[in-house]
Amino acid sequence: MPDAVTLCECFARDGLQHEPEFVPTATKVALLDSFADAGFRRIEATSYSHPGRVPGFSDASEILTRIRRRPGVRFKATCPNPRAVRRALADLDAGHGAEELSLLVSASESHTERNLRTSRAGQWERVTEMVELAGGRFKLVGVVSVAFGCPFEGAVDPGRVAEDVARFADLGAGLVTLGDTTGVATPPSVRALFARLDPAVPVVAHFHNTRGTGIANAVAALDAGCRNFDTAMGGVGGHPSAISYGAGLTGNVCTEDLVSLFDAMGVDTGIDLDQLAKASAACEEALGRPLHSMVARAGFTPTPNQETP
């Protein structure tokens, strides 16, 4: 049997947080339903960020109320602080909660202060409180941002990242995401970091394609044993639009392009290519512009029996 991976579609959260204009709630709900139709079993639906700071997610609870639930599909929401976890619990008690919660730390002090408005020690205290608040009612996903390099401090000690991954695992996180927040990773740095991690801890590779290396880094992670990946339709995303760091195209690895490559490599993603193409087109329509997927322009990579002379 071919190797298998799990992709989490992040368009509706990491993708849309970079958009300066609010995307209508009904549009988001339709897109989330289309991702599930395409075969994604993990989908990042929204964030419980403060609506005054990230107004694009002011409809988080409404989205979770309106999306179509189906067996085997888990929707994830990001929680930056304990107040966010309380909101997630209220939605769960009301019958429309997320199945997964992302809890965030940054591997550098400067990014922690800029992105989370606290220190690393303070954020770990908040994460510990959030885990206690969650009370085992969600699958928890730890996220280590700027794991491969910080836009303010430069190089990040990979030993510190490995310690953060282990700390999340000790707190009960079922997955731990390594975020290449500003797209500075390379295949050698990916292989080196994965070699330092406990192979018993399931890790998610979250690469941004800022410097065009996202897919190469994803293949390096695959070769290093990673079987969970975050991607976003059209390669959209990045830091919240009101926060400025990094430059160029700040978005995630294009879902369409990575699925196409993995499919051509014989790696099973579980994604229906026809439905994926429809979802890709719907994302471009929702944002009113062509996005950054190469496959959206050229078509999926032919498999050997489809190739013609």
N, C-alpha and C positions, 0 to 999 in steps of 0.2 A: 504494500500500500504506500502511496506517496506520503511524504511528511505532511503534517497538518499544522496550521497556525490559527490563532484567533485574532481578528482585527476589531478594534473598537473605533467606531465612526464618531469623530469629534467635531464635525462641521457645526452643529447647533450650539456648542459651547466655546471651545477654543477657537473655532472658526469665526463665529459671529461676534465674539468679544472685541475683535479688532475693527468691526464695522462702525463707522461714525453715526449711521442712521439706524433707527429702530426697525427691525424686521417684524411685520405683523405676526401676532400670535398664531393666527390660523395658518399662515404660511409655514411657520416653524413646525406646527403639529403635522401638517401634511408631509413635510420633508422627513420628519422623524418616522412617520408611518412608512414612507417609501424606503427608508434605510432598513427597516425590519423586513419589508417585502423582498428586499434584495438578498437577505440572508444573514445580516449582521446579528450576532447574538449578544454583543455588548455595544451599547450606544450611549454616548455622553449627551444627555438631554438638555441640561441647563446648569445654572450656578445659583447658589444662595448668597451671592455677593450682595453687599449693601446696594439697594436700588439707587441711592443718591450718588454712589461712586461709579457704579456700572449699570446705568439705566436700561441697557439692553436686556437685562435679566430680571426686570421688575415683574415679569409675568411668570416666574418660575413655577409657582403653585398651580396656576391655571394650565400651563403646559402639561404638568404631570397629571392633572385631572383629565385632560382631553385626549392624550395619546391613547392609541389602541393597544391594549395589553395582549400578549400572547405567550403561550408556554415556551420556555427556553430562552426568552429574550430578557436581558437585564438592562435597565436604564440607570444611568449614573448621574449624580449631581455633585458639584464641587462645593465644599464647605471650607471657607477660609478661617472661621473662628467659631467659638462655642455658640454664639447667637444663631449662626447658620445651621448648626446641628439641631438646635431647638426648633427651628422652622421645619427642618426635614422630619423631625419626630412628629410635629403637629400634622404635617401632610400624611405621614404614615398612619397616624391614629385616625385620620379622616378617610382613609381607604384609598389614597392615591399617592403613596410615597414612592421614592426611588428605591431600587433594590441595592444600589451601590452608592457609597459616598467617597469622594476623593478628599484626602486631608493633605495639606500642603506644607512643605518646608523648603527652604532654599539652602544650597550648599555654601553660600557665601553670606557674610554679614551685610555687605552693602546691598545686595539684591533683596535680602530679607527686610531691611529697613525701607527700601524703596517700594517693594511690592506688597509687603504684609504689615508695614508700619510697626515693627517690633524688632527685637534682637533674635538671634538664633535660639538662645536659651529661653527667651520669652515665648517664641513660637513652639518650641518643644513642650513647654509647660501647657500651652493652649492645646496642642495636639493630644497630650495625655488626658486633659480634661474632656476633650471632644470624644475620645475613645470611651471614657467612662460614661459620658452622657449617652452615647449611641447604644450602650448596653447590649451589644451583640445582636441588635435587630437589623443590621445592614451588613453586607460584605464591604469591608473597608479596603480602600486602595490608597496606600501611601504614595506621595509624589515628591521626588527630590528634584527641584528646579535647578537650573544652571549646573547640572551634573558634570558637564564636560568643559565648562569655562564660563566666566562671569563677565558681562559687559562693562562692569565697573572695576573689578579687581584682576581680570585676566585669568590666568591658570588657576584651577581648583584642584586641591589635593585629592587624588582618587581614594586615598585611605579614608578621608573624611566622608566621602560619598558611600563607601562600603560600610562604614559605621552607621550612617543614617539608614541604609537599607536594613541592616541588622536590627537597628532600634525599632523601625517600623514593624519588622517581623515579630520582635519580642512583644510589641503592643497588640499583636493579633491581626495585623493587616494580611489579607489574603493574597494581595498583589502589591508590588512596589514598582512604581514608574520612575524611570530615569529620563529626565527632560533635558534635551539639548536645546535650551530655550532660545538661543540666538544663532543656532546653526554653525557652531565652531568645531563640532566633532569630525573626526576622520576615521576611516576604517581601522588604522592601527590603534588609535586611542579608544575606539569602541572595543576592540578585542582585548586590549590591556585592562580596561575597567571590568569587563565581564569576567575576566580571568581571576579577579580579586574577590568576586562575589560568591557567597554560599550557594552552591547549585541547588540546594533544597528550597530556596526562596524563589517563587515565581516572579520574574521581572518583566515589565512592559517597556519596550523601546519606544520612546517618544521623540522623534527627530523632526527638527525644523529644516526646511530646505533653503535657508537664507543664502547659502553659498553653493547651491546646486549639488550638494553631497548627500542629501537625505536618503535616496534610494541605495547608494553605495553603502552608506552606514547601516541601513536596514539589512542588507545582505550580509554584511560583516556580523551583525548581531545574530542573524539566523545561523550563520556558520559557527558562532560562539555558543549556540544552544538556546537562544531566545525563541520563544514560540508565541509571544504576545506583543502586538504592535498597535500603537495609536496612529491613526491617519485622519485626514480631512478631505472631503470632496473638493476638488479644484485647487487644492493646496492653499486654502485660505487659513487665516488665523494669525496668532501672535499675541503680544501683550494687549491689555485693554487700550482702547483708542485714546483715552485720556491720559495714559502713561506713556512717556516717550523714552525708549532705549532700544538700541539696535537700529539697523538701517536696512534698506532694500526690501525685498520680498520676505516678510517675516513668517510666512505661513508654514504649515505642517507639510509632511510628505503627502503628495497627492494620492488619495485612495485609489483612484482609477488606475494610475500608473503602477503602483505597487501591486495591486491585485493582478494586473495584466502580466507583470514580470513574474510573480510567484506562480501564476497559472501556467505560463510558458515553461517554467522550471520544474513543473510537476509537483508544486507545493499546494496542498489543498487548503483553500481559504473558506470554502463553504458558501461563496458568493455567486449568485446568478448574474452572469455578465450582461444579459439583456436588461434585467431589472436595474443593474448598476448603471448602465448607460442612460436609462430613463431618469434615475435619481440624479445623475450628474447634470443632465440637461435642466432638470427642475431647479437645481441649485443655482445654475447660471441665470435662469429666468428670475429666481427670487432676488438675486443681487443686481440684476439688470446689466450684466456685463459678461464677456468671456472671462473664464477663470484660467488657472495656470496648468491644467492637466494637458500633457502632450497626447495622451490616449484619446481625450475628447476631440482632438483635431484629426488624429491619424488612424484611430481605431485600435482595437486590442491586438496584441502581438499574436500572429498566427501560430498555432501549434504545428508540429511537423507534418501531420496528415492534411493540414489546410494549405501548406505552402505550395505555390505554383512556380514554374520555371521563370 
